[in-house]
Amino acid sequence: MATTPHHLTTPVLATINTTAYTAKAMQQADTSKRYDRYKRADNLLMEEAPIVPLYYDEVLRFTNKRVSDLGINGFNLLSLKNVRLSNK
């Protein structure tokens, strides 16, 4: 009977041991040392964890020629704060 390889059935985050870093960080009174421990745990996760893009978003915004300074942001929110409308 065929078996699935261990690395395909075990969640990646379960095999990365960041608990020791985070437990020591929570007990650390010194802010800079606590930050260093959290940073080590984060670096370990980033090195080992897979990155999976969930979706790709494409934005097309059609505007009148009179409209200027209408930007696009990462959240695709419409912000009219810097928009200008010319008379011509």
C-alpha positions as CSV (number, residue, x, y, z in Angstrom):
1,M,0.0,0.0,0.0
2,A,1.4,3.4,-0.9
3,T,1.9,6.0,1.8
4,T,1.9,9.8,1.5
5,P,5.3,11.4,2.3
6,H,5.4,13.0,5.8
7,H,6.1,16.5,4.4
8,L,2.8,16.4,2.5
9,T,0.6,15.5,5.4
10,T,2.1,17.5,8.2
11,P,1.2,21.2,8.3
12,V,4.4,23.3,7.9
13,L,3.6,25.6,10.8
14,A,3.4,22.6,13.1
15,T,6.9,21.5,12.2
16,I,8.4,25.0,12.8
17,N,9.2,25.4,16.5
18,T,8.7,29.1,17.3
19,T,7.0,28.4,20.6
20,A,10.4,28.6,22.5
21,Y,11.1,32.1,21.0
22,T,7.6,33.5,21.7
23,A,7.4,32.0,25.2
24,K,10.8,33.6,26.2
25,A,9.8,36.8,24.5
26,M,6.6,37.0,26.6
27,Q,8.7,36.6,29.8
28,Q,11.2,39.3,28.7
29,A,10.9,42.6,30.5
30,D,13.4,44.4,28.3
31,T,11.6,45.7,25.2
32,S,14.6,45.4,22.8
33,K,15.4,41.8,23.9
34,R,11.7,40.9,23.6
35,Y,11.6,42.5,20.1
36,D,14.7,40.4,19.1
37,R,13.1,37.2,20.2
38,Y,9.9,37.9,18.3
39,K,12.0,38.9,15.3
40,R,13.8,35.5,15.4
41,A,10.5,33.6,15.5
42,D,9.2,35.7,12.6
43,N,12.4,35.1,10.6
44,L,12.1,31.4,11.2
45,L,8.5,31.3,10.0
46,M,9.4,33.4,6.9
47,E,12.2,31.1,5.9
48,E,10.2,27.8,6.3
49,A,6.6,28.7,5.6
50,P,5.3,28.5,2.0
51,I,3.9,31.6,0.4
52,V,0.7,31.0,-1.5
53,P,-0.9,33.9,-3.4
54,L,-4.7,33.8,-2.9
55,Y,-5.7,35.9,-5.9
56,Y,-4.5,38.4,-8.4
57,D,-6.4,41.6,-8.6
58,E,-6.4,43.9,-11.6
59,V,-8.0,47.4,-11.5
60,L,-9.1,49.4,-14.4
61,R,-10.5,52.9,-13.7
62,F,-12.0,54.9,-16.6
63,T,-12.3,58.6,-16.0
64,N,-13.3,61.8,-17.8
65,K,-10.4,63.8,-19.3
66,R,-11.3,66.6,-16.9
67,V,-10.4,64.5,-13.9
68,S,-6.8,64.5,-12.7
69,D,-4.8,63.1,-9.7
70,L,-7.1,60.1,-9.2
71,G,-4.8,57.5,-7.8
72,I,-5.1,53.8,-7.2
73,N,-4.1,52.3,-3.8
74,G,-3.4,48.7,-2.6
75,F,-6.9,48.3,-1.1
76,N,-8.7,49.6,-4.2
77,L,-10.4,52.3,-2.1
78,L,-11.7,55.3,-3.9
79,S,-10.1,58.4,-2.3
80,L,-11.1,61.8,-3.7
81,K,-8.8,63.8,-1.4
82,N,-6.3,64.8,-4.1
83,V,-8.6,64.7,-7.2
84,R,-8.8,67.8,-9.3
85,L,-11.5,68.7,-11.8
86,S,-10.6,71.1,-14.6
87,N,-13.0,73.4,-16.6
88,K,-11.8,72.3,-20.0
